[in-house]
Amino acid sequence: MSALDEVRAERIKKLNILKEKGINPYIATVERSHMVADALVDFEALAEEATIVTLVGRVMIIRGQGAIMFVVLKDASGTIQAVFKEDCIDADLFTLFKDTVDGGDFIEVVGKLFITQRGEKSVLVEGWRMVTKTLLPLPDKFHGLQDEEERLRKRYLDLLTRDELRELFKRKEKFWDVTRAFMKEQGFTEVETPTLEVTTGGAEARPFATHHNDYDIDVFLRISVGELWQKRLLAAGFEKIFEIGRVYRNEGSSPNHLQEFTNIEFYQAFANYEDGMKLVENLYRTIAREVYGTTKFTRGEHTFDLHDEWVRLDYAEEIKRQTGIDLENTSVEEITAKLRDLQVKYEGENLERLTDTLWKYCRKNIAGPAFLINHPKLVSPLAKEVPGNPNATQRFQPIIAGTEVGNGYSELNDPLEQHARFALQQDLIDRGDAEAMMPDMEFVEMLEHGMPPACGFGFGERLFTILEDKPIRDVQLFPLVKPKVE
């Protein structure tokens, strides 16, 4: 029998003691009078008036022996010390506590607030009840879960024992609250669009596929936050819309990539990418100030200030500056040779995918804040071209700490041009590019009915990871992990 099995067996014995005494170890209702934090805020008044309080929480630490026991009791709002003294509580209840309570159990305590001789605010327990009896112990109180995979697999224990991790997720909630409030203040309407699609659109990524039994058709989990659906809403007469929602991409994991994450996309009719850049710059600064109280951050070797001027970087010029490759006069063979020389791993053998890989090498050297502009049409199938420069598009991407933290366009609304670009994407798919964009001819039909000129933009959890200086798995409550093999 392992040490953990022995602990579990001992706790089951304690569970049976409670049951033999007719005590339900998993009660449904508690009689809480205060959250711990509220009791501490009103501590002086409650203690002076000798008010009886009822607190409920998880036992984090038990220490002491004999006639006095000290318990650290934790609820969602904070922790407080509960003191069990043999001469201040019914003898049977005191014995029952010593015989049945372990670290990790949830208990209800009733008593009066007081300050110990060591000056610690505490509750002197006059009565208690078992709320939930645990069978397995908590992680070591000083070291927590050390194995990375175990921390993610048992996220509930990681969150319980690391206050700073719970605070991170409170900031994440505020991150999205500030974003939503900003968009609504700008006059945008929040919408919901499908997460199951017949064709995926709005991004270049490998989708997850499933089967719709009732319709007997294959469908895909969306890879963007309803881009082609939101554009349909522009055609329907909506002028400023946004959606915050989950996105799914069947691709590799890295510090910046996961298969499931939260994004926002917004679309504004009668606006272009210049308007979009102004709004995004204001939005990112607002998020930084309201969530973190600063616009200055460090991510790895990069330090940046979102209050600084956001420089404009030309896609082709930046690649040429860093690598010597002239995108207007290059070939698959030349880019492949350069990637090998730079020791950059790459997939695919088409010009679109290789060009994108070359750019990803270059972006790592840019601290930002900056906007990448003038992307080649080849890698921007949904963006308008730049007037006077038919090889470039009205696309923009914020670059911070060597990472793209958003993507926007002056949206293409020429149905014939969109049809031609979808045909090019279909050719890439036919030649084996699993990340090329699926053509959506019903979307083209919508464009033939007419969609106003518009700016669209999206960003997501990657921006939050940059501001937190964390890998993306660390900022998700329950990132996907492989099933444990016994």
Long-range contacts (C-beta under 8 A, 24 or more apart in sequence): 4-136, 4-137, 7-136, 7-137, 8-135, 8-136, 11-102, 11-133, 11-134, 11-135, 11-136, 12-135, 14-99, 14-100, 14-101, 14-102, 14-133, 15-100, 15-133, 15-135, 17-96, 17-99, 17-100, 18-96, 18-100, 18-130, 18-133, 21-96, 23-130, 25-130, 25-132, 25-133, 26-131, 26-132, 26-133, 27-129, 27-130, 27-131, 27-132, 30-54, 30-56, 30-108, 30-129, 30-131, 31-108, 31-110, 32-56, 32-108, 35-75, 35-76, 35-77, 35-78, 36-73, 36-74, 36-75, 36-77, 36-78, 36-79, 36-80, 37-77, 37-78, 38-77, 39-80, 39-113, 39-123, 40-78, 40-80, 40-121, 43-113, 43-121, 46-113, 47-112, 47-113, 47-114, 47-115, 50-112, 51-112, 51-113, 52-110, 52-111, 52-112, 52-126, 53-110, 53-111, 53-112, 53-113, 53-123, 54-108, 54-109, 54-110, 55-80, 55-82, 55-108, 55-109, 55-123, 56-106, 56-107, 56-108, 56-109, 56-131, 57-106, 57-107, 58-104, 58-105, 58-106, 58-160, 59-101, 59-102, 59-103, 59-104, 59-105, 59-106, 59-107, 60-103, 60-138, 60-141, 61-103, 61-141, 62-101, 62-102, 62-103, 69-97, 69-98, 71-101, 71-107, 71-109, 73-107, 73-109, 73-123, 80-121, 80-122, 80-123, 81-116, 81-120, 81-121, 81-122, 81-123, 82-109, 82-111, 82-122, 82-123, 82-125, 83-116, 83-122, 83-123, 83-124, 83-125, 84-125, 84-128, 85-124, 85-125, 88-124, 88-125, 88-126, 89-125, 89-126, 89-127, 89-128, 90-127, 93-127, 93-128, 97-128, 100-130, 100-133, 101-130, 102-134, 102-137, 103-137, 103-138, 103-141, 104-134, 104-136, 104-137, 104-138, 105-130, 105-131, 105-132, 105-133, 105-134, 106-130, 106-131, 106-132, 106-134, 107-131, 149-481, 152-473, 152-479, 152-481, 153-481, 153-484, 155-477, 155-478, 159-477, 168-468, 168-470, 168-474, 168-475, 169-475, 169-477, 171-291, 171-292, 171-468, 172-464, 172-475, 174-290, 174-291, 175-287, 175-291, 175-464, 175-467, 176-244, 176-262, 176-264, 178-286, 178-287, 178-290, 178-291, 179-244, 179-264, 179-283, 179-287, 180-244, 182-283, 182-286, 182-287, 183-242, 183-264, 183-266, 183-283, 186-240, 186-279, 187-240, 188-240, 188-241, 188-242, 188-266, 188-268, 189-238, 189-240, 189-241, 189-242, 190-241, 190-242, 190-243, 190-244, 191-226, 191-230, 191-233, 191-238, 191-241, 191-242, 191-243, 192-226, 192-243, 192-245, 193-222, 193-225, 193-226, 193-229, 193-230, 193-243, 193-245, 194-222, 194-226, 194-229, 195-221, 195-222, 195-245, 195-246, 195-248, 196-220, 196-221, 196-222, 197-221, 197-222, 199-438, 199-439, 199-440, 200-224, 200-437, 200-438, 201-227, 201-228, 201-437, 201-438, 201-440, 201-443, 202-226, 202-227, 202-228, 202-265, 202-382, 202-437, 202-458, 203-227, 203-249, 203-437, 204-379, 204-435, 204-436, 204-437, 205-249, 205-250, 205-251, 205-435, 206-249, 206-250, 206-251, 206-434, 206-435, 207-248, 207-249, 207-250, 208-248, 208-249, 208-250, 208-259, 221-248, 222-247, 222-248, 223-247, 223-248, 223-249, 224-263, 224-265, 224-458, 225-263, 225-264, 225-265, 225-458, 226-265, 227-265, 227-382, 227-456, 227-458, 228-440, 228-443, 230-265, 230-267, 230-456, 231-267, 231-411, 231-443, 231-446, 231-451, 231-454, 231-456, 232-443, 232-446, 233-267, 234-267, 234-269, 234-451, 234-452, 234-454, 235-446, 235-447, 235-449, 235-450, 235-451, 235-452, 238-269, 239-268, 239-269, 239-270, 239-452, 240-266, 240-267, 240-268, 240-269, 241-266, 241-267, 242-266, 242-267, 247-460, 251-435, 253-473, 255-465, 255-471, 255-472, 255-473, 256-403, 256-462, 256-465, 256-471, 256-472, 257-472, 258-472, 258-473, 258-476, 258-479, 258-480, 259-480, 260-480, 261-460, 261-461, 261-462, 261-472, 261-476, 262-460, 262-461, 263-458, 263-459, 263-460, 263-461, 264-458, 264-459, 264-460, 265-456, 265-457, 265-458, 266-456, 266-457, 266-458, 267-411, 267-454, 267-455, 267-456, 268-454, 268-455, 268-456, 269-452, 269-453, 269-454, 270-452, 270-453, 270-454, 271-453, 271-454, 271-455, 272-394, 272-410, 272-453, 272-455, 273-373, 273-383, 273-394, 273-395, 273-396, 273-408, 273-409, 273-410, 273-455, 275-455, 276-396, 276-408, 276-409, 276-410, 276-455, 276-456, 276-457, 277-310, 277-371, 277-396, 277-408, 279-457, 280-396, 280-398, 280-406, 280-408, 280-457, 280-459, 281-310, 281-369, 284-369, 284-398, 284-405, 284-463, 287-463, 287-467, 288-467, 291-467, 292-467, 297-401, 297-466, 297-467, 297-469, 298-469, 299-400, 299-401, 299-402, 299-403, 299-466, 299-469, 300-401, 300-402, 300-469, 302-367, 302-368, 302-400, 302-401, 302-402, 303-367, 304-367, 304-368, 304-369, 304-400, 304-401, 305-369, 306-369, 306-400, 308-369, 310-368, 310-369, 310-370, 310-371, 310-398, 311-369, 311-370, 311-371, 312-370, 312-371, 312-373, 313-366, 313-370, 313-371, 313-372, 313-373, 313-399, 314-373, 314-374, 315-359, 315-372, 315-373, 315-374, 315-375, 315-376, 315-392, 316-374, 316-376, 316-392, 318-359, 318-362, 318-366, 318-372, 319-358, 319-359, 319-362, 322-361, 322-362, 322-365, 323-358, 323-361, 323-362, 325-358, 327-355, 327-376, 328-391, 348-432, 348-433, 350-428, 350-431, 350-433, 351-378, 352-378, 352-379, 352-428, 352-433, 352-436, 353-433, 353-435, 355-379, 363-399, 363-402, 363-403, 363-404, 364-402, 365-402, 366-399, 366-402, 367-400, 367-401, 367-402, 368-398, 368-399, 368-400, 368-401, 369-398, 369-399, 369-400, 370-398, 370-399, 370-400, 371-396, 371-397, 371-398, 371-399, 372-396, 372-397, 372-398, 372-399, 372-404, 377-421, 378-424, 380-409, 381-412, 381-421, 381-422, 381-424, 381-425, 381-437, 382-409, 382-411, 382-412, 382-418, 382-421, 382-437, 383-409, 383-410, 383-411, 383-412, 384-409, 384-410, 384-411, 384-412, 384-413, 384-414, 396-457, 398-459, 400-463, 400-466, 401-466, 403-462, 403-466, 404-462, 405-459, 405-462, 405-463, 405-466, 406-457, 406-458, 406-459, 406-463, 407-457, 407-458, 407-459, 408-455, 408-456, 408-457, 408-458, 409-455, 409-456, 409-457, 410-453, 410-454, 410-455, 411-451, 411-453, 411-454, 411-455, 411-456, 413-447, 413-450, 413-451, 413-452, 413-453, 413-454, 414-447, 415-444, 415-445, 415-447, 415-448, 418-443, 418-444, 418-447, 419-444
